[in-house]
């Protein structure tokens, strides 16, 4: 019984927050997504990143190891997914980005924080940093059909990571008032991320459902195989191992749909279906992964 309670204590708060955002959309209640996204991107995320990295929850070398592992994961995903999509005669421009990029932020950060605490959140940020950079580079370039660094250079998350890594690498402590301020501002990030995720999912239409299930299933199986291979290659242990596996198993990023809607609108409904199916599968997959680890 205690085991079930432990799993529920991690999954239930996340699910309830997502459902709250879902309900806001379905009940047509006010929710200004651009304003919320701006608050999270420009205030919440920088505060969360800098405050947690400055708190020295993990060693600088361990942080870099997880970043390297995440980068290796994306390369593996790109190679495997490219072959799979080619064999199935599916468009790389439409589906490669979704197959590569997981929801390491909206779901990954809260799951790892609730499961592993501050140390887990710090490792999750190392993984998330790589995914964020990928989202604003190849994640946009593939559906857009061209390369531009504008979105990446305008992302406050990138600069906050740079500041946080300098503080972590030099073992520098922030003055207490500044650290507490950043910690307070960072506290709004995870709840607002989850509400936004729920609101966005409520707007997705379950068109092309069969293809969505097929691709989401492949993505999950690929993630399992690559995750358990890479933790052995990088010899991750303890919290780092658990966090890395969980981040690998995250559902497909909602950004994949947003970029498809903006740059490849003809195929956006197909991407939406994959994102929706993948997220629904994670409701079962993540508790199973947590039960394995715990």
Secondary structure, 3 states (H helix, E strand, C coil): CHHHHHHHHHHHHHHHHHHHHHHHHHCCCCCCHHHHHHHHHHHHHHHHHHHHHHCCCCCHHHHHHHHHHHHHHHHHHHHHHHHHHHHCCCCHHHHHHHHHCECCCCCHHHHHHHHHHHHHHHHHHHHHHHHHHHHCCHHHHHHHCCCCCHHHHCCHHHHHHHHHHHHHHCCCCCCHHHHHHHHHHHHHHHHHHHHHHHHHHHHCCCCCHHHHHHHHHHHHHHHHHHHHHHHHHCCCCHHHHHHHHHHHCCCECHHHHHHHHHHCHHHHHHHHHHHHHHHHHHHHHHHHHHHHHC
